[in-house]
């Protein structure tokens, strides 16, 4: 399955600053969205305030857009 790994490597580049800048809002949004599961409401509020009070859905979408654009641009 080399084509699957190749397409995955196109999007996942953990050494890229652009990728990290896009993955951080994605992970923060997921953490905030799962607040009812992990019951860390104070931490979730702190993460939300770190990103200017943005909703988790906005953060997740912004992260996905950033990672998608990063993968679409040919180096």
PyMOL commands that set and color helices and strands:
alter all, ss='L'
color gray80, all
select helices_A, chain A and resi 2-11+17-33+35-38+41-50+56-72
alter helices_A, ss='H'
color red, helices_A
deselect
rebuild
show_as cartoon
